[in-house]
Amino acid sequence: MPQDNNFNEIVAFLTVARERSFTKAAAKLGVSQSALSQTVRGLEEKLGLRLLTRTTRSVSATQAGERLLERVGPRFEEIQFEIAALSEMRERPAGTIRITAGEHSAISILAPVLARFLPDHPDINVEVIVDYGLTDIVAERYDAGIRLGEQLAKDMIAVRIGPEMRMAVVGAPSYFENHPRPDVPQDLTAHNCINMRLPTHGTIYPREFEKDGRELRVRVEGQTVFNNIAMRIDAVLNGLGLAYMPEDQVQSYIEDGRLIRVLEDWCQPFPGYHLYYPNRRHASPAFTLFVDALRYRGK
């Protein structure tokens, strides 16, 4: 390859290979599809190798392209990271932080922190992607993710960002007019339960209980399955069944009598939310500030 090679050509190829689409890659790089195609073709001509296989429906890397992606891609990411870090060495930290989180942690933890943090740091942008799956933050190029303490991978740095949590089993008074209150978790199998499906495994989320050191996982059935908090709360308020919800999301309804709590002695506290991210030697100033703002310091 000639010494006067253009590194922008490699960046163009890496973006197309990762996105598997000239359309998405062009939008990400802010160039036209035709210009991007010519850039990648120029790199292929310099190397004398075909790097991408193009069809009308898809784009995929050839064997040579895969090798370039695997060997050179991480080095370019490191260069881009260090350049970004240099650009943030100024009076006000700047940059975009990408976070993946479940809906409950996004509402109960992230939203209040962002309301306090962002006005003081106008050059920092935060992108939050709500996802119930156990996302691979390295593969999906997130800066960090949020999970419950008991779900954390051992090779990640973890920072506690919330208090211990409890779940609550609740139903509307109208539901209990026609159904007996459960005395033990196993009684839930005879009830119409409002469920949530886990995207990672495709299964219905089981109810987890603990009392006097005894742990139970109860799989239940019901007429409704939702993947968001608002619809589950609406369904339980309308008397469609029993819901298993984070305590803080239903506490106000319990207090005003719109919901009745059952099996409270089986719902014990468990480790709350943690921010997790890969070990980095040089975290950006913006990311360091954001982590510190999220850090749980107790009451």
C-alpha positions as CSV (number, residue, x, y, z in Angstrom):
1,M,0.0,0.0,0.0
2,P,1.5,3.4,-0.9
3,Q,2.9,5.5,2.0
4,D,0.6,8.4,1.2
5,N,-2.5,6.4,2.1
6,N,-5.5,8.2,3.4
7,F,-6.6,7.0,6.8
8,N,-10.1,8.4,6.2
9,E,-10.5,5.4,3.8
10,I,-9.9,3.0,6.6
11,V,-12.4,4.8,8.9
12,A,-14.9,4.7,6.0
13,F,-14.4,0.9,5.6
14,L,-14.6,0.2,9.3
15,T,-17.9,2.2,9.6
16,V,-19.5,0.4,6.7
17,A,-18.3,-3.1,7.9
18,R,-19.7,-2.5,11.4
19,E,-23.0,-1.0,10.2
20,R,-23.4,-3.6,7.4
21,S,-24.9,-0.8,5.3
22,F,-23.6,2.0,3.2
23,T,-26.8,4.0,4.0
24,K,-26.4,3.8,7.7
25,A,-22.6,4.4,7.5
26,A,-23.0,7.4,5.3
27,A,-25.5,9.0,7.7
28,K,-23.1,8.3,10.6
29,L,-20.2,9.8,8.8
30,G,-22.1,12.7,7.3
31,V,-21.3,12.0,3.7
32,S,-23.2,10.8,0.6
33,Q,-23.5,7.1,-0.2
34,S,-21.8,7.6,-3.5
35,A,-18.8,9.4,-2.0
36,L,-18.6,6.7,0.7
37,S,-18.7,3.9,-1.9
38,Q,-15.9,5.6,-3.9
39,T,-13.8,6.0,-0.8
40,V,-14.1,2.3,0.1
41,R,-13.5,1.3,-3.5
42,G,-10.3,3.4,-3.5
43,L,-9.0,1.6,-0.5
44,E,-9.8,-1.8,-2.1
45,E,-7.8,-0.7,-5.2
46,K,-4.8,0.4,-3.2
47,L,-4.8,-2.9,-1.3
48,G,-5.6,-5.0,-4.4
49,L,-8.2,-6.9,-2.3
50,R,-12.0,-7.0,-2.2
51,L,-13.0,-6.0,1.4
52,L,-16.7,-5.9,1.1
53,T,-19.3,-8.1,-0.6
54,R,-22.2,-5.9,-1.9
55,T,-25.7,-7.1,-2.8
56,T,-28.9,-5.1,-3.4
57,R,-30.0,-6.1,0.2
58,S,-26.9,-6.3,2.3
59,V,-23.2,-5.6,2.8
60,S,-20.8,-8.0,4.4
61,A,-17.0,-8.2,4.9
62,T,-15.0,-10.6,2.9
63,Q,-12.3,-12.7,4.6
64,A,-9.8,-10.0,4.0
65,G,-12.3,-7.4,5.3
66,E,-12.9,-9.4,8.4
67,R,-9.2,-9.5,9.1
68,L,-8.8,-5.8,8.7
69,L,-11.9,-5.2,10.9
70,E,-10.6,-7.4,13.7
71,R,-6.9,-6.4,13.6
72,V,-7.1,-2.7,12.7
73,G,-10.5,-1.7,14.1
74,P,-9.6,-1.8,17.8
75,R,-6.4,0.3,17.1
76,F,-8.5,3.0,15.4
77,E,-10.9,3.0,18.3
78,E,-8.1,3.6,20.7
79,I,-6.8,6.4,18.5
80,Q,-10.2,8.0,18.3
81,F,-10.7,7.7,22.0
82,E,-7.4,9.4,22.8
83,I,-8.1,12.2,20.3
84,A,-11.5,12.7,21.9
85,A,-9.9,12.8,25.3
86,L,-7.5,15.5,24.1
87,S,-10.4,17.6,22.8
88,E,-11.9,17.5,26.2
89,M,-8.8,18.9,27.9
90,R,-10.3,22.3,28.2
91,E,-12.1,24.4,30.8
92,R,-15.5,22.7,30.4
93,P,-15.6,18.9,29.8
94,A,-17.6,17.9,26.7
95,G,-18.7,14.9,24.7
96,T,-21.5,12.4,24.3
97,I,-22.0,9.6,26.9
98,R,-24.1,6.6,25.7
99,I,-25.9,4.6,28.4
100,T,-28.1,1.5,28.2
101,A,-30.6,0.9,31.0
102,G,-33.8,-0.8,31.9
103,E,-36.9,1.4,32.0
104,H,-37.2,1.4,35.8
105,S,-33.6,2.5,36.4
106,A,-33.9,5.1,33.7
107,I,-36.9,6.6,35.4
108,S,-36.0,6.2,39.0
109,I,-32.2,6.8,38.9
110,L,-31.1,8.4,35.6
111,A,-33.8,11.0,35.1
112,P,-33.4,12.8,38.5
113,V,-29.6,12.9,38.1
114,L,-29.8,14.2,34.6
115,A,-32.1,17.0,35.7
116,R,-29.4,18.2,38.2
117,F,-26.3,17.4,36.1
118,L,-27.0,18.6,32.6
119,P,-27.8,22.3,33.3
120,D,-24.3,22.6,34.9
121,H,-22.5,20.9,32.0
122,P,-24.0,22.3,28.7
123,D,-21.2,20.7,26.6
124,I,-22.0,17.2,27.8
125,N,-24.7,15.2,25.9
126,V,-26.2,12.0,27.4
127,E,-27.9,9.4,25.2
128,V,-30.0,6.8,27.1
129,I,-31.2,3.7,25.4
130,V,-33.9,1.8,27.3
131,D,-33.5,-1.9,26.9
132,Y,-34.6,-4.8,29.1
133,G,-32.0,-7.2,27.6
134,L,-28.6,-7.9,29.1
135,T,-26.8,-5.7,26.5
136,D,-23.1,-6.3,25.7
137,I,-22.0,-2.7,26.2
138,V,-18.6,-3.4,24.6
139,A,-20.0,-4.9,21.4
140,E,-22.8,-2.3,21.1
141,R,-20.3,0.6,21.8
142,Y,-22.0,2.0,24.9
143,D,-19.9,3.9,27.5
144,A,-21.7,2.2,30.3
145,G,-24.8,0.3,31.3
146,I,-27.1,-0.1,34.4
147,R,-28.0,-3.4,36.0
148,L,-29.0,-4.8,39.4
149,G,-26.0,-5.6,41.6
150,E,-26.7,-9.4,41.3
151,Q,-26.5,-9.3,37.5
152,L,-23.1,-7.6,37.1
153,A,-20.3,-9.3,35.1
154,K,-17.1,-9.9,37.0
155,D,-14.9,-8.2,34.4
156,M,-16.6,-4.8,34.7
157,I,-16.0,-1.9,37.0
158,A,-19.2,-1.4,39.0
159,V,-20.4,1.7,40.8
160,R,-23.4,1.7,43.1
161,I,-25.9,4.3,42.0
162,G,-29.0,3.5,44.0
163,P,-30.3,2.1,47.3
164,E,-31.5,-1.5,48.0
165,M,-34.7,-2.3,46.3
166,R,-37.9,-4.3,47.1
167,M,-40.6,-5.7,44.8
168,A,-44.3,-5.6,45.6
169,V,-47.2,-7.8,44.6
170,V,-50.3,-5.7,44.2
171,G,-53.9,-5.9,43.0
172,A,-56.8,-3.5,42.7
173,P,-59.7,-3.8,45.3
174,S,-62.0,-4.7,42.3
175,Y,-59.8,-7.7,41.6
176,F,-59.9,-9.0,45.1
177,E,-63.7,-8.7,45.2
178,N,-63.6,-11.9,43.0
179,H,-60.3,-13.5,44.0
180,P,-58.9,-14.5,47.4
181,R,-55.7,-12.9,48.6
182,P,-52.6,-15.2,48.2
183,D,-51.0,-16.3,51.5
184,V,-47.9,-17.8,50.0
185,P,-46.1,-17.2,46.7
186,Q,-47.3,-20.6,45.3
187,D,-50.9,-19.3,45.5
188,L,-50.1,-16.9,42.6
189,T,-50.3,-19.8,40.2
190,A,-54.1,-19.7,40.6
191,H,-54.3,-16.0,39.9
192,N,-54.5,-13.9,36.7
193,C,-51.1,-12.3,36.7
194,I,-49.8,-9.3,34.7
195,N,-46.5,-10.4,33.2
196,M,-43.4,-9.1,31.5
197,R,-41.4,-11.0,29.0
198,L,-37.6,-11.1,29.2
199,P,-36.1,-10.2,25.7
200,T,-32.8,-11.9,26.4
201,H,-34.4,-15.4,26.9
202,G,-37.8,-14.9,25.5
203,T,-39.4,-16.2,28.7
204,I,-41.9,-14.7,31.1
205,Y,-40.2,-13.0,34.0
206,P,-40.6,-15.2,37.1
207,R,-41.6,-13.9,40.5
208,E,-38.7,-14.1,43.0
209,F,-39.4,-14.3,46.7
210,E,-37.5,-14.9,50.0
211,K,-38.5,-15.4,53.6
212,D,-36.5,-16.8,56.5
213,G,-33.6,-17.7,54.2
214,R,-35.9,-19.6,51.9
215,E,-35.9,-18.5,48.2
216,L,-38.6,-19.2,45.7
217,R,-39.1,-18.6,42.0
218,V,-42.7,-18.8,40.9
219,R,-43.7,-18.9,37.3
220,V,-47.2,-17.6,36.8
221,E,-49.7,-17.2,34.0
222,G,-52.1,-14.4,33.0
223,Q,-54.0,-12.8,30.1
224,T,-51.6,-9.9,29.7
225,V,-47.9,-9.5,29.0
226,F,-46.3,-6.0,28.7
227,N,-42.8,-4.7,28.4
228,N,-43.2,-1.3,30.0
229,I,-44.1,0.0,33.4
230,A,-47.0,2.3,32.4
231,M,-49.1,-0.4,30.8
232,R,-48.5,-2.8,33.8
233,I,-49.6,-0.2,36.2
234,D,-52.6,0.7,34.1
235,A,-53.6,-3.0,33.9
236,V,-53.4,-3.6,37.6
237,L,-55.3,-0.4,38.5
238,N,-58.1,-1.6,36.1
239,G,-58.3,-4.9,38.0
240,L,-57.0,-7.1,35.3
241,G,-54.8,-9.1,37.6
242,L,-51.9,-9.1,40.1
243,A,-48.7,-7.2,39.2
244,Y,-45.2,-7.7,40.5
245,M,-43.6,-4.3,40.4
246,P,-40.7,-2.3,42.0
247,E,-42.0,-1.0,45.3
248,D,-41.4,2.7,44.5
249,Q,-43.5,2.5,41.3
250,V,-46.7,1.5,43.2
251,Q,-46.2,2.9,46.7
252,S,-48.4,6.0,46.1
253,Y,-51.3,3.8,44.8
254,I,-51.0,1.6,47.9
255,E,-51.1,4.6,50.2
256,D,-54.2,6.1,48.6
257,G,-56.0,2.7,48.6
258,R,-56.1,2.2,44.8
259,L,-54.0,-0.9,45.1
260,I,-53.7,-3.6,47.8
261,R,-50.3,-5.1,48.6
262,V,-50.0,-8.9,49.4
263,L,-47.1,-11.2,50.2
264,E,-45.2,-8.3,51.7
265,D,-43.3,-10.5,54.1
266,W,-42.0,-12.5,51.1
267,C,-40.5,-9.5,49.4
268,Q,-37.1,-8.9,50.9
269,P,-34.6,-6.1,50.0
270,F,-32.0,-6.9,47.4
271,P,-28.9,-5.1,45.9
272,G,-30.0,-2.1,43.9
273,Y,-28.7,-0.6,40.6
274,H,-25.1,-0.2,39.7
275,L,-23.4,1.5,36.8
276,Y,-21.0,-0.8,35.0
277,Y,-18.3,-0.1,32.4
278,P,-15.1,-1.7,31.0
279,N,-11.8,-1.0,32.6
280,R,-10.3,2.0,31.0
281,R,-6.9,3.5,31.7
282,H,-8.0,7.0,30.6
283,A,-11.7,7.8,31.2
284,S,-12.8,11.1,29.6
285,P,-13.4,14.0,32.0
286,A,-17.1,14.1,30.9
287,F,-17.6,10.4,31.8
288,T,-15.7,10.8,35.1
289,L,-18.0,13.7,36.1
290,F,-21.1,11.8,35.1
291,V,-20.1,8.7,37.1
292,D,-19.4,10.8,40.2
293,A,-22.9,12.5,39.8
294,L,-24.6,9.1,39.7
295,R,-22.6,7.6,42.6
296,Y,-24.9,6.6,45.5
297,R,-23.9,8.1,48.8
298,G,-26.8,6.9,50.9
299,K,-29.3,9.0,52.8
